[in-house]
Amino acid sequence: MTSNVDRFKNDLAKLIKLGDKLHLSMQLACFPDQLKQELKKQLKDKAEEFIKNLPSFDTEYQRWYSEALALLRQILPDRVADFCRHYEKPKTRKDITYDNYRIEDYLQGLNVTRGVYKEKVVSQDAAIPHFRQQLAIVEAAQGRFDSSLFDIRHMVQADLLDSELEAAEHLAKSKFFRAAGAVAGVVLERHLGEVCSDRKIAIGKKNPTISDFNEALKAESVIDIPQWRFIQHLGDIRNICDHAKTPDPTQEQVADLLSGVKKVIKTVY
């Protein structure tokens, strides 16, 4: 089975490769003549085909941004705010200048001119340095895997949770619904406990439950009300699976629990 570390490495390599192409696509849109001339020098007869196969920045960037953001939250969380800052328009911005122009402006095709002669104040090329910085942040994440300072505890934890969820799914396929739900409940409880530990959220009870972790995360605004209710619902199904005196859980309930635990692991951290 491929480990989470290997999956992260592969996903990161793909993101960087796509990012390099998007960077060229962005430059091509802003400086078509200069870039085409440079590519013809380097690639000669293959230049036209290369340009033709470049992805569209306007249509591909949002997917790249979403995937890169999700990966950075796992591997390089301390750089997430910087990464987002290069995309989002400053909330306090009054005038649009070269310094405060962002990738979000680029995607809207924003150009600023002044006077009857349409003198250029700022155009889409102002976003290129911001994407270059985003790409550099993603590239920096590569070094984390080889650094002795990188804490792989979370990767190992993720591998363990994946293995246990696979075991729960196997039990469910074999019609052992109560056992499958119990295992999935343990995975959910362990993940929420890890989130609380990472965020240094103290839990008063010696043996906290899903409900205790859920309440603590809501109190610290880590999760919102809909997420809290969703986790509460999963906890209720888990309790049905854990208590032998209750009616057996249905196949649908266990399926909801399994898919719900996967969702929480991906969205609550």
Contacts in CASP RR format, 6 or more apart in sequence:
PFRMAT RR
TARGET T0000
AUTHOR 0000-0000-0000
METHOD contacts of the structure
MODEL  1
MTSNVDRFKNDLAKLIKLGDKLHLSMQLACFPDQLKQELKKQLKDKAEEF
IKNLPSFDTEYQRWYSEALALLRQILPDRVADFCRHYEKPKTRKDITYDN
YRIEDYLQGLNVTRGVYKEKVVSQDAAIPHFRQQLAIVEAAQGRFDSSLF
DIRHMVQADLLDSELEAAEHLAKSKFFRAAGAVAGVVLERHLGEVCSDRK
IAIGKKNPTISDFNEALKAESVIDIPQWRFIQHLGDIRNICDHAKTPDPT
QEQVADLLSGVKKVIKTVY
1 163 0 8 1.000
3 155 0 8 1.000
3 159 0 8 1.000
4 155 0 8 1.000
4 158 0 8 1.000
4 159 0 8 1.000
4 162 0 8 1.000
5 145 0 8 1.000
5 152 0 8 1.000
5 155 0 8 1.000
5 159 0 8 1.000
8 71 0 8 1.000
8 74 0 8 1.000
8 75 0 8 1.000
8 145 0 8 1.000
8 155 0 8 1.000
9 145 0 8 1.000
11 67 0 8 1.000
11 71 0 8 1.000
12 71 0 8 1.000
12 75 0 8 1.000
12 138 0 8 1.000
12 141 0 8 1.000
12 142 0 8 1.000
15 64 0 8 1.000
15 67 0 8 1.000
15 68 0 8 1.000
15 71 0 8 1.000
15 138 0 8 1.000
16 135 0 8 1.000
16 138 0 8 1.000
16 139 0 8 1.000
16 142 0 8 1.000
18 55 0 8 1.000
18 60 0 8 1.000
18 64 0 8 1.000
19 64 0 8 1.000
19 135 0 8 1.000
19 138 0 8 1.000
20 135 0 8 1.000
21 54 0 8 1.000
21 55 0 8 1.000
22 55 0 8 1.000
22 57 0 8 1.000
22 60 0 8 1.000
22 61 0 8 1.000
22 64 0 8 1.000
22 131 0 8 1.000
23 128 0 8 1.000
23 131 0 8 1.000
23 132 0 8 1.000
23 135 0 8 1.000
24 35 0 8 1.000
24 54 0 8 1.000
25 54 0 8 1.000
25 55 0 8 1.000
25 56 0 8 1.000
25 57 0 8 1.000
25 60 0 8 1.000
26 57 0 8 1.000
26 106 0 8 1.000
26 127 0 8 1.000
26 128 0 8 1.000
26 131 0 8 1.000
27 35 0 8 1.000
27 128 0 8 1.000
28 35 0 8 1.000
28 36 0 8 1.000
28 51 0 8 1.000
28 54 0 8 1.000
29 57 0 8 1.000
29 124 0 8 1.000
30 123 0 8 1.000
30 124 0 8 1.000
30 125 0 8 1.000
30 128 0 8 1.000
31 125 0 8 1.000
36 47 0 8 1.000
36 51 0 8 1.000
39 47 0 8 1.000
39 50 0 8 1.000
39 51 0 8 1.000
40 47 0 8 1.000
43 50 0 8 1.000
57 106 0 8 1.000
58 107 0 8 1.000
61 103 0 8 1.000
61 107 0 8 1.000
61 131 0 8 1.000
62 107 0 8 1.000
65 87 0 8 1.000
65 134 0 8 1.000
68 83 0 8 1.000
68 134 0 8 1.000
68 138 0 8 1.000
69 80 0 8 1.000
69 83 0 8 1.000
69 84 0 8 1.000
71 138 0 8 1.000
71 141 0 8 1.000
72 79 0 8 1.000
72 80 0 8 1.000
72 83 0 8 1.000
72 137 0 8 1.000
72 138 0 8 1.000
72 141 0 8 1.000
73 80 0 8 1.000
73 269 0 8 1.000
74 154 0 8 1.000
74 269 0 8 1.000
75 141 0 8 1.000
75 144 0 8 1.000
76 137 0 8 1.000
76 140 0 8 1.000
76 141 0 8 1.000
76 144 0 8 1.000
79 137 0 8 1.000
79 140 0 8 1.000
79 141 0 8 1.000
82 133 0 8 1.000
82 137 0 8 1.000
83 134 0 8 1.000
83 137 0 8 1.000
83 138 0 8 1.000
86 102 0 8 1.000
86 103 0 8 1.000
86 130 0 8 1.000
86 131 0 8 1.000
86 133 0 8 1.000
86 134 0 8 1.000
87 102 0 8 1.000
87 103 0 8 1.000
87 104 0 8 1.000
87 130 0 8 1.000
87 134 0 8 1.000
88 102 0 8 1.000
88 104 0 8 1.000
89 100 0 8 1.000
89 102 0 8 1.000
89 104 0 8 1.000
89 105 0 8 1.000
90 100 0 8 1.000
90 102 0 8 1.000
93 100 0 8 1.000
96 105 0 8 1.000
96 110 0 8 1.000
96 112 0 8 1.000
96 121 0 8 1.000
96 122 0 8 1.000
97 121 0 8 1.000
97 122 0 8 1.000
98 122 0 8 1.000
98 126 0 8 1.000
101 110 0 8 1.000
101 122 0 8 1.000
101 126 0 8 1.000
101 127 0 8 1.000
101 130 0 8 1.000
102 127 0 8 1.000
102 130 0 8 1.000
103 127 0 8 1.000
103 130 0 8 1.000
103 131 0 8 1.000
103 134 0 8 1.000
105 124 0 8 1.000
105 126 0 8 1.000
105 127 0 8 1.000
106 124 0 8 1.000
106 126 0 8 1.000
106 127 0 8 1.000
109 124 0 8 1.000
110 124 0 8 1.000
111 120 0 8 1.000
111 122 0 8 1.000
111 123 0 8 1.000
111 124 0 8 1.000
112 120 0 8 1.000
112 121 0 8 1.000
112 122 0 8 1.000
112 123 0 8 1.000
113 119 0 8 1.000
113 120 0 8 1.000
113 121 0 8 1.000
114 121 0 8 1.000
143 150 0 8 1.000
144 150 0 8 1.000
154 194 0 8 1.000
154 198 0 8 1.000
157 190 0 8 1.000
157 194 0 8 1.000
158 265 0 8 1.000
161 187 0 8 1.000
161 190 0 8 1.000
161 191 0 8 1.000
161 265 0 8 1.000
164 183 0 8 1.000
164 186 0 8 1.000
164 187 0 8 1.000
165 183 0 8 1.000
165 184 0 8 1.000
165 187 0 8 1.000
165 258 0 8 1.000
165 261 0 8 1.000
165 262 0 8 1.000
167 183 0 8 1.000
168 180 0 8 1.000
168 181 0 8 1.000
168 183 0 8 1.000
168 184 0 8 1.000
168 187 0 8 1.000
168 258 0 8 1.000
169 180 0 8 1.000
169 258 0 8 1.000
171 177 0 8 1.000
171 179 0 8 1.000
171 180 0 8 1.000
171 181 0 8 1.000
171 183 0 8 1.000
172 180 0 8 1.000
172 181 0 8 1.000
172 251 0 8 1.000
172 254 0 8 1.000
172 255 0 8 1.000
172 258 0 8 1.000
177 241 0 8 1.000
177 248 0 8 1.000
177 249 0 8 1.000
177 250 0 8 1.000
177 251 0 8 1.000
177 253 0 8 1.000
177 254 0 8 1.000
178 241 0 8 1.000
178 248 0 8 1.000
178 249 0 8 1.000
179 241 0 8 1.000
180 241 0 8 1.000
180 254 0 8 1.000
180 258 0 8 1.000
181 237 0 8 1.000
181 238 0 8 1.000
181 241 0 8 1.000
181 249 0 8 1.000
181 254 0 8 1.000
181 257 0 8 1.000
181 258 0 8 1.000
182 238 0 8 1.000
182 241 0 8 1.000
182 242 0 8 1.000
184 238 0 8 1.000
184 241 0 8 1.000
184 254 0 8 1.000
184 257 0 8 1.000
184 258 0 8 1.000
184 261 0 8 1.000
185 210 0 8 1.000
185 234 0 8 1.000
185 235 0 8 1.000
185 238 0 8 1.000
185 241 0 8 1.000
185 242 0 8 1.000
185 257 0 8 1.000
185 261 0 8 1.000
187 261 0 8 1.000
187 265 0 8 1.000
188 210 0 8 1.000
188 231 0 8 1.000
188 234 0 8 1.000
188 235 0 8 1.000
188 238 0 8 1.000
188 261 0 8 1.000
188 264 0 8 1.000
189 209 0 8 1.000
189 210 0 8 1.000
189 213 0 8 1.000
189 238 0 8 1.000
191 261 0 8 1.000
191 264 0 8 1.000
191 265 0 8 1.000
191 268 0 8 1.000
192 210 0 8 1.000
192 213 0 8 1.000
192 214 0 8 1.000
192 217 0 8 1.000
192 231 0 8 1.000
192 264 0 8 1.000
192 268 0 8 1.000
193 203 0 8 1.000
193 208 0 8 1.000
193 213 0 8 1.000
195 201 0 8 1.000
195 213 0 8 1.000
195 217 0 8 1.000
195 222 0 8 1.000
195 268 0 8 1.000
195 269 0 8 1.000
196 203 0 8 1.000
196 213 0 8 1.000
196 216 0 8 1.000
196 217 0 8 1.000
198 269 0 8 1.000
199 220 0 8 1.000
199 222 0 8 1.000
201 216 0 8 1.000
201 217 0 8 1.000
201 220 0 8 1.000
201 222 0 8 1.000
202 216 0 8 1.000
203 212 0 8 1.000
203 213 0 8 1.000
203 216 0 8 1.000
204 212 0 8 1.000
205 212 0 8 1.000
208 216 0 8 1.000
210 231 0 8 1.000
210 234 0 8 1.000
210 235 0 8 1.000
210 238 0 8 1.000
211 232 0 8 1.000
211 235 0 8 1.000
214 223 0 8 1.000
214 228 0 8 1.000
214 231 0 8 1.000
214 232 0 8 1.000
214 235 0 8 1.000
215 228 0 8 1.000
217 223 0 8 1.000
217 228 0 8 1.000
217 268 0 8 1.000
218 224 0 8 1.000
218 225 0 8 1.000
218 228 0 8 1.000
222 268 0 8 1.000
223 231 0 8 1.000
223 268 0 8 1.000
227 264 0 8 1.000
227 267 0 8 1.000
227 268 0 8 1.000
230 260 0 8 1.000
230 263 0 8 1.000
230 264 0 8 1.000
231 264 0 8 1.000
231 268 0 8 1.000
234 256 0 8 1.000
234 257 0 8 1.000
234 260 0 8 1.000
234 261 0 8 1.000
234 264 0 8 1.000
237 249 0 8 1.000
237 253 0 8 1.000
237 254 0 8 1.000
237 256 0 8 1.000
237 257 0 8 1.000
238 257 0 8 1.000
239 246 0 8 1.000
240 246 0 8 1.000
240 247 0 8 1.000
240 249 0 8 1.000
240 253 0 8 1.000
241 249 0 8 1.000
241 254 0 8 1.000
241 257 0 8 1.000
249 257 0 8 1.000
END
